[in-house]
C-alpha cells in the first residue's frame, strides 16, 4: 500500500505492551527493530513478585499460578 517502508518497520511497547512487543517479534518477521520499556519478558519470574502477581492476574487474567496452568503461557 506504500504506507511504510517494509525494511524499516519497528515496534515499541511499554508495560503490558512491552510483553506484547516481545511476543510479536518472536512470532513475526515483519519488524526490523523492537524496544520494550518497563515491561517483563518472563511471566513465571514476574509472577513470583507480589506486585508482578497482581499485574499478571489482573491484566492477563491468570488466576492460578503459571506453574499450575502451564498451557496458558
N, CA, C and O atoms as CSV, one atom per row, in Angstrom:
chain,resi,resn,atom,element,x,y,z
A,1,UNK,N,N,0.816,-1.192,0.000
A,1,UNK,CA,C,0.000,0.000,0.000
A,1,UNK,C,C,0.865,1.264,0.000
A,1,UNK,O,O,0.352,2.359,-0.232
A,2,UNK,N,N,2.154,1.129,0.254
A,2,UNK,CA,C,3.028,2.287,0.230
A,2,UNK,C,C,2.980,3.145,1.482
A,2,UNK,O,O,3.488,4.266,1.478
A,3,UNK,N,N,2.385,2.649,2.542
A,3,UNK,CA,C,2.273,3.427,3.773
A,3,UNK,C,C,3.599,3.437,4.536
A,3,UNK,O,O,3.966,4.457,5.120
A,4,UNK,N,N,4.306,2.335,4.536
A,4,UNK,CA,C,5.568,2.226,5.268
A,4,UNK,C,C,6.582,1.455,4.439
A,4,UNK,O,O,6.225,0.616,3.613
A,5,UNK,N,N,7.845,1.754,4.674
A,5,UNK,CA,C,8.929,1.027,4.024
A,5,UNK,C,C,9.086,-0.328,4.725
A,5,UNK,O,O,9.456,-0.365,5.899
A,6,UNK,N,N,8.815,-1.431,4.036
A,6,UNK,CA,C,8.830,-2.753,4.678
A,6,UNK,C,C,10.130,-3.102,5.392
A,6,UNK,O,O,10.107,-3.866,6.357
A,7,UNK,N,N,11.251,-2.569,4.952
A,7,UNK,CA,C,12.528,-2.897,5.589
A,7,UNK,C,C,12.841,-2.006,6.788
A,7,UNK,O,O,13.904,-2.137,7.395
A,8,UNK,N,N,11.927,-1.105,7.133
A,8,UNK,CA,C,12.189,-0.164,8.225
A,8,UNK,C,C,11.037,-0.085,9.226
A,8,UNK,O,O,10.770,0.984,9.774
A,9,UNK,N,N,10.367,-1.181,9.465
A,9,UNK,CA,C,9.242,-1.187,10.398
A,9,UNK,C,C,9.726,-1.599,11.782
A,9,UNK,O,O,10.400,-2.618,11.940
A,10,UNK,N,N,9.376,-0.797,12.779
A,10,UNK,CA,C,9.756,-1.072,14.149
A,10,UNK,C,C,8.539,-1.052,15.045
A,10,UNK,O,O,7.449,-0.657,14.631
A,11,UNK,N,N,8.738,-1.484,16.281
A,11,UNK,CA,C,7.650,-1.526,17.254
A,11,UNK,C,C,8.213,-1.153,18.621
A,11,UNK,O,O,9.363,-1.460,18.937
A,12,UNK,N,N,7.391,-0.489,19.423
A,12,UNK,CA,C,7.771,-0.149,20.785
A,12,UNK,C,C,6.584,-0.418,21.690
A,12,UNK,O,O,5.441,-0.166,21.309
A,13,UNK,N,N,6.842,-0.928,22.883
A,13,UNK,CA,C,5.761,-1.204,23.820
A,13,UNK,C,C,6.217,-0.986,25.249
A,13,UNK,O,O,7.367,-1.249,25.600
A,14,UNK,N,N,5.298,-0.503,26.063
A,14,UNK,CA,C,5.599,-0.249,27.471
A,14,UNK,C,C,4.685,-1.088,28.344
A,14,UNK,O,O,3.508,-1.266,28.030
A,15,UNK,N,N,5.224,-1.603,29.436
A,15,UNK,CA,C,4.483,-2.395,30.408
A,15,UNK,C,C,3.900,-3.638,29.729
A,15,UNK,O,O,4.654,-4.456,29.202
A,16,UNK,N,N,2.581,-3.791,29.733
A,16,UNK,CA,C,1.980,-4.939,29.040
A,16,UNK,C,C,2.289,-4.904,27.545
A,16,UNK,O,O,2.435,-5.945,26.905
A,17,UNK,N,N,2.386,-3.708,27.008
A,17,UNK,CA,C,2.762,-3.559,25.604
A,17,UNK,C,C,4.175,-4.027,25.343
A,17,UNK,O,O,4.505,-4.440,24.231
A,18,UNK,N,N,5.025,-3.962,26.382
A,18,UNK,CA,C,6.381,-4.494,26.262
A,18,UNK,C,C,6.365,-5.999,26.100
A,18,UNK,O,O,7.107,-6.561,25.294
A,19,UNK,N,N,5.519,-6.639,26.868
A,19,UNK,CA,C,5.362,-8.094,26.726
A,19,UNK,C,C,4.810,-8.425,25.343
A,19,UNK,O,O,5.256,-9.374,24.699
A,20,UNK,N,N,3.833,-7.631,24.892
A,20,UNK,CA,C,3.264,-7.837,23.556
A,20,UNK,C,C,4.319,-7.609,22.474
A,20,UNK,O,O,4.325,-8.300,21.455
A,21,UNK,N,N,5.201,-6.649,22.692
A,21,UNK,CA,C,6.285,-6.393,21.741
A,21,UNK,C,C,7.185,-7.619,21.610
A,21,UNK,O,O,7.534,-8.026,20.502
A,22,UNK,N,N,7.555,-8.199,22.743
A,22,UNK,CA,C,8.382,-9.411,22.706
A,22,UNK,C,C,7.657,-10.557,22.009
A,22,UNK,O,O,8.256,-11.304,21.237
A,23,UNK,N,N,6.370,-10.687,22.288
A,23,UNK,CA,C,5.585,-11.744,21.648
A,23,UNK,C,C,5.539,-11.537,20.132
A,23,UNK,O,O,5.676,-12.494,19.371
A,24,UNK,N,N,5.348,-10.304,19.700
A,24,UNK,CA,C,5.278,-10.022,18.261
A,24,UNK,C,C,6.590,-10.294,17.542
A,24,UNK,O,O,6.594,-10.884,16.462
A,25,UNK,N,N,7.706,-9.869,18.132
A,25,UNK,CA,C,8.975,-10.055,17.420
A,25,UNK,C,C,9.426,-11.511,17.389
A,25,UNK,O,O,10.236,-11.895,16.546
A,26,UNK,N,N,8.901,-12.323,18.308
A,26,UNK,CA,C,9.257,-13.742,18.269
A,26,UNK,C,C,8.339,-14.550,17.367
A,26,UNK,O,O,8.662,-15.680,17.002
A,27,UNK,N,N,7.194,-13.978,17.006
A,27,UNK,CA,C,6.221,-14.714,16.202
A,27,UNK,C,C,6.007,-14.118,14.818
A,27,UNK,O,O,5.185,-14.612,14.046
A,28,UNK,N,N,6.743,-13.058,14.502
A,28,UNK,CA,C,6.567,-12.396,13.219
A,28,UNK,C,C,7.927,-11.971,12.679
A,28,UNK,O,O,8.848,-11.694,13.447
A,29,UNK,N,N,8.048,-11.921,11.367
A,29,UNK,CA,C,9.292,-11.443,10.779
A,29,UNK,C,C,9.106,-10.094,10.091
A,29,UNK,O,O,9.936,-9.699,9.272
A,30,UNK,N,N,8.043,-9.394,10.409
A,30,UNK,CA,C,7.752,-8.091,9.813
A,30,UNK,C,C,8.650,-6.997,10.384
A,30,UNK,O,O,9.093,-6.112,9.652
A,31,UNK,N,N,8.920,-7.054,11.689
A,31,UNK,CA,C,9.603,-5.966,12.371
A,31,UNK,C,C,11.115,-6.090,12.282
A,31,UNK,O,O,11.672,-7.180,12.412
A,32,UNK,N,N,11.773,-4.956,12.059
A,32,UNK,CA,C,13.234,-4.918,11.955
A,32,UNK,C,C,13.881,-4.403,13.233
A,32,UNK,O,O,15.077,-4.597,13.447
A,33,UNK,N,N,13.099,-3.750,14.077
A,33,UNK,CA,C,13.601,-3.239,15.361
A,33,UNK,C,C,12.470,-3.296,16.375
A,33,UNK,O,O,11.296,-3.179,16.025
A,34,UNK,N,N,12.846,-3.479,17.648
A,34,UNK,CA,C,11.849,-3.524,18.715
A,34,UNK,C,C,12.454,-2.958,19.993
A,34,UNK,O,O,13.632,-3.158,20.291
A,35,UNK,N,N,11.606,-2.241,20.742
A,35,UNK,CA,C,12.028,-1.680,22.021
A,35,UNK,C,C,10.960,-2.012,23.053
A,35,UNK,O,O,9.775,-1.753,22.845
A,36,UNK,N,N,11.398,-2.592,24.178
A,36,UNK,CA,C,10.490,-2.858,25.283
A,36,UNK,C,C,10.874,-1.925,26.424
A,36,UNK,O,O,12.033,-1.890,26.838
A,37,UNK,N,N,9.896,-1.165,26.935
A,37,UNK,CA,C,10.136,-0.218,28.017
A,37,UNK,C,C,9.309,-0.637,29.231
A,37,UNK,O,O,8.094,-0.812,29.128
A,38,UNK,N,N,9.951,-0.795,30.354
A,38,UNK,CA,C,9.271,-1.111,31.618
A,38,UNK,C,C,8.354,-2.317,31.499
A,38,UNK,O,O,7.267,-2.341,32.077
A,39,UNK,N,N,8.783,-3.289,30.767
A,39,UNK,CA,C,7.964,-4.485,30.588
A,39,UNK,C,C,8.572,-5.682,31.287
A,39,UNK,O,O,9.521,-5.557,32.061
A,40,UNK,N,N,8.024,-6.813,31.008
A,40,UNK,CA,C,8.528,-8.053,31.571
A,40,UNK,C,C,8.568,-9.094,30.464
A,40,UNK,O,O,7.690,-9.139,29.603
A,41,UNK,N,N,9.590,-9.923,30.497
A,41,UNK,CA,C,9.743,-10.914,29.453
A,41,UNK,C,C,9.541,-12.346,29.924
A,41,UNK,O,O,9.470,-13.271,29.115
A,42,UNK,N,N,9.449,-12.522,31.220
A,42,UNK,CA,C,9.309,-13.857,31.782
A,42,UNK,C,C,8.143,-13.855,32.767
A,42,UNK,O,O,8.300,-13.413,33.905
A,43,UNK,N,N,6.991,-14.337,32.350
A,43,UNK,CA,C,5.790,-14.303,33.187
A,43,UNK,C,C,5.972,-15.110,34.466
A,43,UNK,O,O,5.509,-14.688,35.526
A,44,UNK,N,N,6.623,-16.237,34.391
A,44,UNK,CA,C,6.805,-17.070,35.575
A,44,UNK,C,C,7.643,-16.330,36.618
A,44,UNK,O,O,7.299,-16.325,37.800
A,45,UNK,N,N,8.733,-15.711,36.189
A,45,UNK,CA,C,9.582,-14.962,37.108
A,45,UNK,C,C,8.839,-13.738,37.642
A,45,UNK,O,O,8.895,-13.456,38.839
A,46,UNK,N,N,8.148,-13.014,36.769
A,46,UNK,CA,C,7.414,-11.813,37.159
A,46,UNK,C,C,6.310,-12.156,38.157
A,46,UNK,O,O,6.023,-11.374,39.064
A,47,UNK,N,N,5.700,-13.310,37.993
A,47,UNK,CA,C,4.612,-13.751,38.876
A,47,UNK,C,C,5.117,-14.042,40.288
A,47,UNK,O,O,4.318,-14.097,41.223
A,48,UNK,N,N,6.426,-14.229,40.462
A,48,UNK,CA,C,6.964,-14.555,41.776
A,48,UNK,C,C,7.070,-13.335,42.700
A,48,UNK,O,O,7.322,-13.490,43.895
A,49,UNK,N,N,6.884,-12.140,42.167
A,49,UNK,CA,C,6.876,-10.921,42.976
A,49,UNK,C,C,5.442,-10.530,43.287
A,49,UNK,O,O,4.545,-10.759,42.475
A,50,UNK,N,N,5.217,-9.940,44.461
A,50,UNK,CA,C,3.856,-9.578,44.873
A,50,UNK,C,C,3.160,-8.688,43.853
A,50,UNK,O,O,2.052,-9.002,43.418
A,51,UNK,N,N,3.793,-7.582,43.464
A,51,UNK,CA,C,3.151,-6.665,42.514
A,51,UNK,C,C,3.056,-7.310,41.134
A,51,UNK,O,O,2.085,-7.091,40.409
A,52,UNK,N,N,4.045,-8.089,40.776
A,52,UNK,CA,C,4.002,-8.798,39.496
A,52,UNK,C,C,2.832,-9.764,39.440
A,52,UNK,O,O,2.169,-9.883,38.410
A,53,UNK,N,N,2.579,-10.452,40.539
A,53,UNK,CA,C,1.465,-11.396,40.612
A,53,UNK,C,C,0.140,-10.674,40.383
A,53,UNK,O,O,-0.721,-11.164,39.652
A,54,UNK,N,N,-0.018,-9.518,41.003
A,54,UNK,CA,C,-1.255,-8.738,40.831
A,54,UNK,C,C,-1.405,-8.301,39.377
A,54,UNK,O,O,-2.487,-8.416,38.802
A,55,UNK,N,N,-0.338,-7.808,38.790
A,55,UNK,CA,C,-0.398,-7.339,37.402
A,55,UNK,C,C,-0.734,-8.482,36.459
A,55,UNK,O,O,-1.582,-8.329,35.580
A,56,UNK,N,N,-0.085,-9.620,36.627
A,56,UNK,CA,C,-0.338,-10.770,35.756
A,56,UNK,C,C,-1.774,-11.270,35.924
A,56,UNK,O,O,-2.440,-11.588,34.938
A,57,UNK,N,N,-2.248,-11.339,37.159
A,57,UNK,CA,C,-3.612,-11.829,37.394
A,57,UNK,C,C,-4.658,-10.879,36.824
A,57,UNK,O,O,-5.649,-11.326,36.246
A,58,UNK,N,N,-4.451,-9.582,36.979
A,58,UNK,CA,C,-5.441,-8.605,36.505
A,58,UNK,C,C,-5.351,-8.406,34.995
A,58,UNK,O,O,-6.366,-8.485,34.304
A,59,UNK,N,N,-4.160,-8.150,34.477
A,59,UNK,CA,C,-4.049,-7.804,33.059
A,59,UNK,C,C,-4.146,-9.000,32.129
A,59,UNK,O,O,-4.654,-8.879,31.014
A,60,UNK,N,N,-3.664,-10.157,32.575
A,60,UNK,CA,C,-3.704,-11.335,31.710
A,60,UNK,C,C,-4.765,-12.347,32.121
A,60,UNK,O,O,-4.988,-13.338,31.425
A,61,UNK,N,N,-5.411,-12.098,33.241
A,61,UNK,CA,C,-6.481,-12.990,33.687
A,61,UNK,C,C,-6.007,-14.320,34.234
A,61,UNK,O,O,-6.781,-15.276,34.293
A,62,UNK,N,N,-4.737,-14.398,34.639
A,62,UNK,CA,C,-4.203,-15.648,35.182
A,62,UNK,C,C,-4.483,-15.700,36.678
A,62,UNK,O,O,-3.765,-15.081,37.462
A,63,UNK,N,N,-5.498,-16.417,37.075
A,63,UNK,CA,C,-5.866,-16.509,38.490
A,63,UNK,C,C,-5.104,-17.599,39.220
A,63,UNK,O,O,-4.958,-17.547,40.441
A,64,UNK,N,N,-4.618,-18.581,38.482
A,64,UNK,CA,C,-3.798,-19.635,39.071
A,64,UNK,C,C,-2.341,-19.330,38.760
A,64,UNK,O,O,-2.040,-18.574,37.836
A,65,UNK,N,N,-1.446,-19.918,39.528
A,65,UNK,CA,C,-0.031,-19.703,39.277
A,65,UNK,C,C,0.344,-20.279,37.905
A,65,UNK,O,O,-0.247,-21.265,37.467
A,66,UNK,N,N,1.318,-19.670,37.232
A,66,UNK,CA,C,1.722,-20.162,35.900
A,66,UNK,C,C,2.162,-21.610,35.911
A,66,UNK,O,O,1.949,-22.316,34.926
A,67,UNK,N,N,2.773,-22.080,36.997
A,67,UNK,CA,C,3.225,-23.478,37.036
A,67,UNK,C,C,2.089,-24.457,37.246
A,67,UNK,O,O,2.279,-25.660,37.072
A,68,UNK,N,N,0.891,-23.967,37.622
A,68,UNK,CA,C,-0.281,-24.836,37.702
A,68,UNK,C,C,-1.081,-24.814,36.405
A,68,UNK,O,O,-1.895,-25.704,36.158
A,69,UNK,N,N,-0.849,-23.793,35.575
A,69,UNK,CA,C,-1.535,-23.685,34.276
A,69,UNK,C,C,-0.507,-23.433,33.187
A,69,UNK,O,O,-0.538,-22.382,32.548
A,70,UNK,N,N,0.396,-24.363,32.962
A,70,UNK,CA,C,1.472,-24.170,32.001
A,70,UNK,C,C,1.001,-23.977,30.570
A,70,UNK,O,O,1.720,-23.386,29.764
A,71,UNK,N,N,-0.180,-24.456,30.238
A,71,UNK,CA,C,-0.657,-24.324,28.857
A,71,UNK,C,C,-1.111,-22.908,28.524
A,71,UNK,O,O,-1.330,-22.615,27.348
A,72,UNK,N,N,-1.262,-22.015,29.503
A,72,UNK,CA,C,-1.722,-20.657,29.213
A,72,UNK,C,C,-0.579,-19.717,28.879
A,72,UNK,O,O,-0.828,-18.582,28.471
A,73,UNK,N,N,0.656,-20.145,29.035
A,73,UNK,CA,C,1.780,-19.284,28.713
A,73,UNK,C,C,2.056,-19.405,27.259
A,73,UNK,O,O,2.974,-18.762,26.749
